[in-house]
Amino acid sequence: MTDTGVLLLMGASLLLLLGLIVFFSWLTSLQEQHGSLPRAAAHSIKKYVAVNRYAENDAHVMSRSPASEPKKTDMEAVSIPVSDTSIETDIDEQMPRITAYLTDDEFLIFLVRQKLRDGKYRLSANKVYEVVGGNRNDVLDIVRQIRAAPDFPHRTPDQEQQRAELGLPVR
């Protein structure tokens, strides 16, 4: 290899090394800002990807009322026969929205209320604090308050029988 080739190789290696140093310092600063790299990644996704799945103006997505003129397409409409005995429901009724995005309080309550089949809590108060973070005394106090509240009442034997008839799991 000639001297020019060695110099080019050394220059490229030096640039690569400099790029790696800058990249790792950027990763370290992200980790310090957000506490961990997965949190930093989640923050970056939220920051740069706009997700608006539950806009308020989407109330008529599945509605019989015409919101606007249908768009013209090259395809023809296909008729699908439906039996006369089918159950007709009113789609226009406002159904409660189900969201994958919980508030901090909802997430905390969700973690605190989780139980195993034997009735024990899935997460200890300390584990809940590790997941949620924040002020330790406040989180532990909230856990204590939630767990001190009574559970939902047990089902009556009639309710259990009705669940069995419907094929739902019975405790």
C-alpha positions in Angstrom: 0.0 0.0 0.0 1.3 3.4 -0.9 1.8 6.3 1.5 -1.3 8.1 0.0 -3.5 5.0 0.7 -2.2 4.8 4.2 -2.9 8.5 4.8 -6.5 8.1 3.4 -7.1 5.1 5.5 -5.9 6.9 8.6 -8.0 10.0 7.8 -11.1 7.9 7.3 -10.5 6.1 10.6 -10.0 9.3 12.4 -13.3 10.7 11.0 -15.1 7.5 12.0 -13.6 7.7 15.5 -14.7 11.3 15.8 -18.2 10.5 14.6 -18.5 7.7 17.2 -17.3 10.0 20.0 -20.0 12.6 19.0 -22.7 9.9 18.7 -21.9 8.3 22.1 -21.8 11.8 23.8 -25.2 12.5 22.3 -26.5 9.1 23.6 -25.1 9.9 27.1 -26.8 13.3 27.2 -30.1 11.7 26.2 -29.7 9.1 28.9 -29.0 11.8 31.5 -32.0 13.9 30.4 -34.5 11.1 30.5 -33.1 8.6 33.0 -32.7 5.7 30.6 -32.3 5.1 26.9 -35.7 3.5 26.4 -37.4 6.5 27.9 -35.3 8.7 25.7 -36.4 6.7 22.7 -40.0 7.0 23.7 -39.6 10.7 24.2 -38.0 11.1 20.7 -40.9 9.1 19.1 -43.5 11.3 20.8 -41.5 14.4 19.8 -41.1 13.7 16.1 -44.1 11.5 15.3 -47.5 13.2 15.6 -50.1 10.6 16.5 -53.7 11.9 16.5 -55.8 8.8 16.5 -58.5 10.2 18.7 -59.3 13.6 17.3 -62.6 15.1 18.5 -63.8 15.7 15.0 -63.7 12.0 14.2 -67.1 11.4 15.9 -68.9 10.5 12.7 -66.4 8.0 11.3 -68.9 5.2 11.6 -72.1 7.1 11.2 -75.1 6.7 9.0 -75.4 10.5 8.7 -73.6 11.9 5.6 -70.7 14.0 6.8 -69.5 14.9 3.3 -69.9 13.8 -0.2 -68.4 10.4 -0.9 -65.0 10.4 -2.7 -65.0 9.3 -6.3 -63.1 6.0 -7.0 -62.6 3.8 -9.9 -64.2 0.9 -8.1 -67.9 0.0 -8.2 -69.9 -0.6 -5.1 -70.7 -4.2 -4.1 -73.9 -5.2 -2.5 -73.6 -7.6 0.4 -76.9 -9.3 1.4 -77.8 -9.3 5.1 -80.4 -11.5 6.6 -83.6 -9.9 8.0 -83.0 -11.5 11.4 -79.7 -9.6 11.9 -79.5 -7.4 15.0 -79.5 -3.8 14.1 -77.6 -1.4 16.3 -77.5 2.3 16.3 -73.9 3.2 15.4 -74.6 6.9 16.0 -74.7 6.4 19.7 -71.6 7.9 21.3 -69.5 5.1 22.7 -66.9 5.8 25.3 -63.5 6.1 23.8 -60.9 3.5 24.7 -57.4 4.8 24.8 -54.0 3.3 25.0 -52.7 6.5 26.6 -53.2 6.6 30.4 -52.6 9.6 32.6 -50.0 9.3 35.3 -52.7 8.8 37.9 -54.5 6.2 35.9 -51.3 4.3 35.3 -50.4 4.4 39.0 -53.9 3.1 39.9 -53.6 0.4 37.3 -50.3 -0.9 38.7 -51.5 -0.7 42.3 -54.7 -2.7 41.7 -53.1 -5.6 39.8 -53.5 -8.9 41.6 -52.4 -12.5 41.1 -54.9 -15.4 41.0 -54.3 -16.1 44.7 -55.4 -12.6 45.6 -52.0 -11.2 46.4 -50.9 -7.9 44.8 -48.7 -8.4 41.7 -46.4 -5.5 42.6 -45.2 -4.3 45.9 -45.4 -0.7 46.8 -41.7 -0.3 46.3 -41.9 -1.9 42.8 -44.7 0.5 41.9 -42.5 3.4 43.0 -39.6 2.1 40.9 -41.9 2.0 37.8 -43.7 5.3 38.4 -40.9 7.4 39.9 -41.6 10.7 41.5 -41.7 11.5 45.2 -41.4 8.2 47.1 -43.5 9.3 50.1 -46.3 10.5 47.9 -46.3 7.3 45.8 -46.3 5.1 48.8 -49.1 7.1 50.4 -51.2 6.8 47.3 -50.5 3.0 47.2 -51.6 2.7 50.8 -54.8 4.7 50.2 -55.8 2.7 47.1 -55.1 -0.7 48.7 -57.0 0.3 51.9 -60.2 0.9 49.9 -62.5 -2.0 49.6 -62.5 -4.2 46.4 -65.6 -4.5 44.3 -68.1 -6.8 46.0 -68.0 -10.4 45.1 -70.6 -11.8 42.6 -73.7 -13.4 43.9 -74.4 -17.1 43.1 -77.1 -15.9 40.6 -74.5 -13.8 38.8 -72.0 -16.7 38.8 -74.7 -18.9 37.3 -75.6 -16.4 34.6 -71.9 -16.0 33.7 -71.6 -19.8 33.4 -74.7 -19.9 31.1 -73.1 -17.2 28.9 -69.8 -19.1 28.8 -67.9 -16.5 30.7 -65.2 -17.5 33.2 -66.5 -18.2 36.7 -64.3 -17.7 39.8 
